[in-house]
């Protein structure tokens, strides 16, 4: 039996939507996606982009990030988070993580902001690991106190909720989604920038298409350039496919939660394996992350040899050559992230997984765990 780390399944609606584009139907797929997504999330505005990284980069443009500005983020993030900051010759600041959720540690974040008050401190990018958010009420309160913008990296949090409200409409300045997140690649790419701020959305819409300005009363080919933008546009084909995917997202989360419960029940008490906290009913389990206390990499190799794909979320940013050298970071600068990195392993979880496949993964994990001494 082969069980990949992730798997996307296309249904009748995806095929129908894509066919509409190929058949030349007069449907604005991108515009429809933006409208439907804003309604689904509960936000005022949604702007489709070519990828999740494009959405993050556009967010930095919309915030008018400049050389020498600082943006705080978790050291446990995918490299595209500090990458978009460095593209502006701005500086990412890394914060260690909470040992249970693997998200940014809010105590350390608040302490940093208290000790480093500066006009150059522009924003905080918060990544929702596995779709589970931090205490957003506290985060937004911290942001108001220290006058920084909050950008949420919701790559794994599509459809996730916080206190019954969907991520994307809870109060951040900008929220960025990715329809083909790291290691869980979809057959199409796409991202979404979401905000309730009129000015941010007006600037983002301008800059997402080369900052082209047109007079509605003039000929279409007459235009002006009023700023420095880029091309972040999403194709009609990708938008058509994603529209269908969004409609079934809540059902997908429900199935992921069922699988997570199966994993946690069966693996509870297995030596050398620690399962994630099931305490939050709102956890979407976009990822199911276990801890292996004895040689994680060999554990992953044995799972691979058994036909089971795995992932790692994430290699701490301070261990990566560029950031380590650029900012003279030491291995032990972020001890929680380092210790977590040495043990965490993401195992397969996706809506189309059958109970038999889940059981196969469980059985292999138990079998391998018995060989640890």
C-alpha positions as CSV (number, residue, x, y, z in Angstrom):
1,X,0.0,0.0,0.0
2,X,1.3,3.5,-1.0
3,X,0.1,6.4,1.1
4,X,1.4,9.8,-0.1
5,X,1.9,12.6,2.4
6,X,-0.9,14.6,0.6
7,X,-3.4,14.0,-2.1
8,X,-5.8,16.3,-3.9
9,X,-8.9,14.8,-5.5
10,X,-10.8,16.6,-8.3
11,X,-14.6,16.2,-8.5
12,X,-17.3,16.9,-11.1
13,X,-17.6,20.5,-10.1
14,X,-13.8,21.1,-10.6
15,X,-14.0,19.6,-14.1
16,X,-17.1,21.6,-14.9
17,X,-15.6,24.9,-13.9
18,X,-12.4,24.3,-15.8
19,X,-14.5,23.2,-18.9
20,X,-16.3,26.5,-18.7
21,X,-13.0,28.4,-19.1
22,X,-11.8,26.1,-21.9
23,X,-15.1,26.5,-23.7
24,X,-14.9,30.3,-23.6
25,X,-17.9,30.8,-21.3
26,X,-18.4,34.4,-20.3
27,X,-17.7,33.9,-16.6
28,X,-15.2,36.1,-14.7
29,X,-13.8,33.1,-12.7
30,X,-11.3,35.3,-10.8
31,X,-13.9,37.9,-9.9
32,X,-16.3,35.1,-8.8
33,X,-13.7,33.5,-6.7
34,X,-12.8,36.7,-4.9
35,X,-16.5,37.4,-4.2
36,X,-17.2,33.8,-3.0
37,X,-14.1,33.7,-0.9
38,X,-14.8,36.9,0.9
39,X,-18.3,35.6,1.6
40,X,-17.0,32.3,2.8
41,X,-14.4,33.8,5.1
42,X,-16.6,36.7,6.2
43,X,-14.3,39.4,5.2
44,X,-14.9,42.7,3.3
45,X,-12.3,42.2,0.6
46,X,-10.5,39.4,-1.1
47,X,-7.8,39.7,-3.8
48,X,-6.7,36.6,-5.7
49,X,-3.0,36.2,-6.4
50,X,-0.9,33.7,-8.4
51,X,0.4,32.0,-5.3
52,X,0.4,32.2,-1.5
53,X,3.9,33.7,-1.6
54,X,2.6,36.3,-4.1
55,X,-0.1,37.2,-1.5
56,X,2.6,37.7,1.2
57,X,4.8,39.8,-1.1
58,X,1.9,41.9,-2.1
59,X,1.0,42.3,1.6
60,X,4.4,43.8,2.2
61,X,3.9,46.2,-0.8
62,X,0.5,47.2,0.5
63,X,2.1,48.0,3.9
64,X,4.7,50.1,2.1
65,X,7.6,48.2,3.6
66,X,10.9,49.9,3.0
67,X,14.6,49.3,3.4
68,X,15.6,49.0,7.0
69,X,12.1,48.3,8.3
70,X,11.6,45.3,10.6
71,X,9.0,42.6,10.5
72,X,8.7,40.1,13.3
73,X,7.9,36.4,12.6
74,X,8.1,33.0,14.1
75,X,11.4,31.1,13.6
76,X,9.2,28.1,12.8
77,X,7.9,29.3,9.4
78,X,8.3,28.4,5.8
79,X,11.1,30.4,4.2
80,X,8.7,32.4,2.1
81,X,7.8,34.5,5.2
82,X,11.2,36.1,5.8
83,X,12.0,35.9,2.1
84,X,9.3,38.4,1.1
85,X,10.6,40.7,3.8
86,X,14.2,40.5,2.5
87,X,13.0,41.4,-1.0
88,X,12.5,44.9,0.3
89,X,15.9,45.0,2.0
90,X,13.9,45.0,5.2
91,X,14.9,42.9,8.3
92,X,13.0,39.8,9.6
93,X,13.2,39.3,13.4
94,X,12.7,35.8,14.6
95,X,10.9,34.8,17.8
96,X,10.9,31.3,19.4
97,X,7.8,29.2,19.6
98,X,5.3,27.7,22.0
99,X,6.3,24.1,22.8
100,X,2.8,22.8,22.4
101,X,1.3,24.6,19.3
102,X,4.6,25.3,17.5
103,X,3.2,28.8,16.8
104,X,5.0,32.0,17.8
105,X,5.3,32.5,21.5
106,X,3.2,35.5,22.4
107,X,5.1,36.1,25.7
108,X,8.4,36.4,23.8
109,X,6.8,38.5,21.1
110,X,5.4,40.9,23.6
111,X,8.7,41.1,25.5
112,X,10.5,41.8,22.2
113,X,8.1,44.6,21.3
114,X,8.4,46.1,24.7
115,X,12.2,46.2,24.5
116,X,12.5,47.3,20.9
117,X,10.1,50.2,20.4
118,X,10.9,51.8,17.0
119,X,9.2,53.4,14.1
120,X,11.1,50.9,11.9
121,X,9.1,48.1,13.4
122,X,6.4,47.7,10.8
123,X,4.5,44.4,11.2
124,X,4.2,40.9,12.7
125,X,3.6,37.9,10.5
126,X,2.0,35.1,12.4
127,X,1.9,31.6,10.8
128,X,-0.9,29.3,11.9
129,X,0.9,25.9,12.1
130,X,-1.4,23.1,11.0
131,X,-4.2,25.7,10.9
132,X,-4.3,26.2,14.6
133,X,-4.1,29.9,15.6
134,X,-2.5,31.6,18.6
135,X,-4.6,33.5,21.1
136,X,-5.7,36.1,18.5
137,X,-7.5,38.3,21.0
138,X,-4.2,38.7,22.9
139,X,-2.3,39.1,19.6
140,X,-4.5,42.0,18.4
141,X,-4.3,43.6,21.8
142,X,-0.5,43.5,21.7
143,X,-0.6,45.0,18.2
144,X,-2.6,47.9,19.3
145,X,-0.4,48.6,22.3
146,X,2.8,48.6,20.2
147,X,1.3,50.0,17.0
148,X,2.3,47.3,14.6
149,X,0.3,45.7,11.8
150,X,-0.7,42.0,11.9
151,X,-0.3,39.9,8.9
152,X,-1.5,36.3,9.2
153,X,0.0,33.5,7.2
154,X,-3.0,31.3,6.8
155,X,-1.5,28.8,4.3
156,X,-2.7,25.9,6.4
157,X,-5.7,27.6,7.9
158,X,-8.3,27.7,5.1
159,X,-11.7,27.3,6.7
160,X,-10.2,27.1,10.2
161,X,-12.0,29.0,12.9
162,X,-11.2,31.0,16.1
163,X,-14.0,31.3,18.7
164,X,-16.4,30.3,16.0
165,X,-15.3,32.9,13.4
166,X,-13.3,31.9,10.4
167,X,-9.6,32.8,10.2
168,X,-9.5,35.8,7.9
169,X,-12.3,37.8,9.6
170,X,-11.1,37.9,13.2
171,X,-9.3,41.3,13.1
172,X,-5.9,41.1,11.4
173,X,-4.8,43.8,9.0
174,X,-4.0,41.4,6.2
175,X,-4.5,37.6,5.9
176,X,-2.8,35.6,3.2
177,X,-4.0,32.2,2.1
178,X,-2.2,29.6,-0.2
179,X,-4.2,27.0,-2.1
180,X,-1.1,24.9,-2.7
181,X,0.8,25.1,0.6
182,X,4.3,23.8,1.4
183,X,4.6,20.0,0.9
184,X,0.8,19.7,0.2
185,X,0.9,20.7,-3.4
186,X,-2.3,21.1,-5.3
187,X,-2.6,20.6,-9.0
188,X,-3.0,24.3,-9.4
189,X,-1.4,27.4,-7.7
190,X,-3.2,30.3,-6.2
191,X,-3.3,32.6,-3.2
192,X,-5.6,35.1,-1.6
193,X,-5.0,38.4,0.2
194,X,-7.9,39.3,2.5
195,X,-8.5,42.5,4.5
196,X,-11.2,44.7,5.9
197,X,-9.1,47.8,5.4
198,X,-10.3,50.0,2.5
199,X,-6.9,51.7,2.0
200,X,-4.9,48.5,2.1
201,X,-7.1,46.8,-0.4
202,X,-7.1,49.9,-2.7
203,X,-3.3,49.9,-2.7
204,X,-3.1,46.1,-3.1
205,X,-5.4,46.1,-6.1
206,X,-3.4,48.9,-7.7
207,X,0.0,47.2,-7.1
208,X,-1.1,43.7,-8.1
209,X,-1.2,44.7,-11.8
210,X,2.0,46.8,-12.3
211,X,0.3,49.8,-10.6
212,X,-1.5,50.5,-13.9
213,X,-4.0,53.3,-13.8
214,X,-6.7,53.8,-16.5
215,X,-9.3,56.5,-17.1
216,X,-12.6,54.6,-17.5
217,X,-13.7,57.1,-20.2
218,X,-10.6,56.5,-22.3
219,X,-9.7,53.8,-24.7
220,X,-8.6,50.5,-23.0
221,X,-5.1,50.7,-24.3
222,X,-4.4,54.1,-22.8
223,X,-2.9,53.7,-19.3
224,X,-0.5,55.3,-16.8
225,X,1.9,53.9,-14.2
226,X,1.5,55.6,-10.8
227,X,3.8,53.4,-8.6
228,X,6.1,50.4,-8.7
229,X,4.0,47.2,-8.7
230,X,4.3,43.7,-10.1
231,X,2.1,41.0,-11.7
232,X,0.4,38.8,-9.1
233,X,-2.5,37.8,-11.2
234,X,-4.3,34.5,-10.9
235,X,-5.3,32.7,-14.1
236,X,-8.9,32.0,-15.0
237,X,-8.2,28.2,-15.1
238,X,-6.7,28.2,-11.6
239,X,-9.5,30.3,-10.3
240,X,-12.2,28.0,-11.8
241,X,-10.6,25.0,-10.1
242,X,-10.2,26.7,-6.8
243,X,-13.8,27.9,-6.7
244,X,-15.0,24.3,-6.6
245,X,-12.4,23.3,-4.0
246,X,-13.6,26.1,-1.6
247,X,-17.2,24.9,-1.7
248,X,-16.2,21.6,-0.1
249,X,-13.6,22.9,2.4
250,X,-15.7,22.7,5.5
251,X,-16.5,19.0,4.7
252,X,-12.8,18.4,4.2
253,X,-12.0,19.8,7.6
254,X,-14.6,17.6,9.2
255,X,-13.0,14.5,7.7
256,X,-9.5,15.7,8.7
257,X,-10.8,16.0,12.3
258,X,-12.2,12.5,12.1
259,X,-8.8,11.1,11.0
260,X,-7.0,13.1,13.6
261,X,-9.2,11.5,16.3
262,X,-8.5,8.1,14.9
263,X,-4.7,8.8,15.0
264,X,-4.8,10.2,18.5
265,X,-6.9,7.4,20.0
266,X,-4.8,4.6,18.4
267,X,-1.4,6.2,19.1
268,X,-2.2,7.3,22.7
269,X,0.4,5.7,25.0
270,X,2.6,4.4,22.2
271,X,6.2,4.7,23.5
272,X,8.4,7.2,21.8
273,X,5.4,8.8,20.0
274,X,3.6,11.9,21.2
275,X,0.4,13.0,19.6
276,X,-0.9,16.6,19.3
277,X,-3.3,18.1,21.8
278,X,-6.8,17.4,20.8
279,X,-8.2,19.9,23.2
280,X,-9.4,22.4,20.7
281,X,-12.5,21.5,18.8
282,X,-11.6,24.2,16.3
283,X,-8.3,22.6,15.2
284,X,-8.7,21.9,11.5
285,X,-5.8,19.4,11.4
286,X,-4.5,20.6,8.1
287,X,-1.4,18.8,9.4
288,X,-1.2,16.1,11.9
289,X,2.2,16.5,13.7
290,X,3.6,13.9,16.0
291,X,6.8,13.9,18.0
292,X,9.3,11.1,17.8
293,X,11.8,11.1,20.8
294,X,14.2,8.6,19.2
295,X,15.9,9.4,15.9
296,X,13.1,11.1,14.0
297,X,14.8,10.8,10.6
298,X,15.3,7.1,10.8
299,X,11.7,6.8,11.8
300,X,10.7,8.7,8.7
301,X,12.9,6.6,6.5
302,X,11.2,3.4,7.8
303,X,7.8,4.9,7.1
304,X,9.0,5.8,3.6
305,X,10.2,2.3,3.1
306,X,6.7,1.1,4.1
307,X,5.2,3.3,1.5
308,X,4.1,6.2,3.8
309,X,5.0,9.8,3.0
310,X,5.9,12.3,5.7
311,X,6.6,16.0,6.0
312,X,8.5,18.4,8.3
313,X,6.9,21.7,9.5
314,X,9.4,23.3,9.6
315,X,13.2,23.5,9.6
316,X,13.8,26.6,11.9
317,X,14.8,29.6,9.9
318,X,17.9,30.2,12.0
319,X,19.4,26.9,10.9
320,X,19.2,27.8,7.2
321,X,22.5,29.0,5.6
322,X,21.3,32.4,4.4
323,X,19.7,33.6,7.6
324,X,22.3,32.0,9.9
325,X,25.1,33.8,8.0
326,X,23.3,37.1,7.4
327,X,22.3,37.6,11.0
328,X,25.1,35.7,12.8
329,X,22.6,33.3,14.4
330,X,23.6,30.4,16.6
331,X,22.1,27.0,16.8
332,X,20.9,27.5,20.4
333,X,19.4,31.0,19.9
334,X,16.0,29.5,19.7
335,X,16.0,26.4,22.0
336,X,12.3,25.5,21.8
337,X,12.2,25.6,18.0
338,X,15.5,23.6,17.8
339,X,14.2,20.9,20.2
340,X,10.9,20.7,18.4
341,X,12.6,20.5,15.0
342,X,14.6,17.5,16.1
343,X,11.4,15.5,17.0
344,X,8.4,16.6,14.9
345,X,7.1,14.7,12.0
346,X,3.9,15.4,9.9
347,X,2.1,12.2,8.8
348,X,-0.5,11.8,6.1
349,X,-3.9,13.4,6.7
350,X,-6.2,14.5,3.9
351,X,-10.0,14.2,3.3
352,X,-9.8,11.3,0.7
353,X,-7.9,9.0,3.1
354,X,-9.8,5.9,3.8
355,X,-10.1,4.3,7.2
356,X,-8.1,1.4,6.0
357,X,-5.3,3.7,5.0
358,X,-5.4,5.4,8.3
359,X,-5.1,2.1,10.1
360,X,-2.2,1.1,7.9
361,X,-0.3,4.2,8.9
362,X,-1.1,3.6,12.6
363,X,0.0,0.0,12.4
364,X,3.3,0.9,10.8
365,X,4.0,3.6,13.4
366,X,3.3,1.2,16.2
367,X,5.5,-1.4,14.6
368,X,8.4,1.0,14.1
369,X,8.0,2.5,17.6
370,X,8.5,-1.0,19.1
371,X,12.0,-1.1,17.6
372,X,13.1,2.1,19.4
373,X,15.2,1.5,22.5
